[in-house]
Amino acid sequence: MQVAKLAGIPEVVIQAAKAKLASLENGDKPALTAEPAPITSTRTFDSASKPGTAVESPLQSDLFSAASHPAIDELGTIEPDDLSPKQALELVYKLKKMLN
C-alpha cells in the first residue's frame, strides 16, 4: 500500500485495496462471479489535470494481430537449406529493399 501511495495511486483506490486486504486476512471468501465484466477501456491518471482525475484511454492494441509485412511473408516461403550462398545473399538484398 505504501508503494501505491508513492506511485500516486488515488486514495480511494488505496482505501478499497486496504478494505479488500482486511477482508481476505479475516478469512472472508471472495465472491466469485460467473464471468468477469468486459474491459472496454483503461483509466489513466493525467498528471496535468487535478489529482485523482481519470482520463479515458483506449485499450492497448494487440501486437500479434497486426497485418504481416511482405518481407515476413517472403521469409515464410523460403527453405534456407536449399539456397546457395549467392541465392541467400540475393535474398538478403531483396528483403532489405522490401524494408526500405
Secondary structure as UniProt FT lines:
FT   HELIX           2..6
FT   TURN            7..8
FT   HELIX           11..25
FT   TURN            26..27
FT   STRAND          42..45
FT   TURN            47..48
FT   TURN            51..52
FT   STRAND          54..57
FT   HELIX           63..65
FT   HELIX           70..77
FT   HELIX           80..82
FT   HELIX           85..99
//
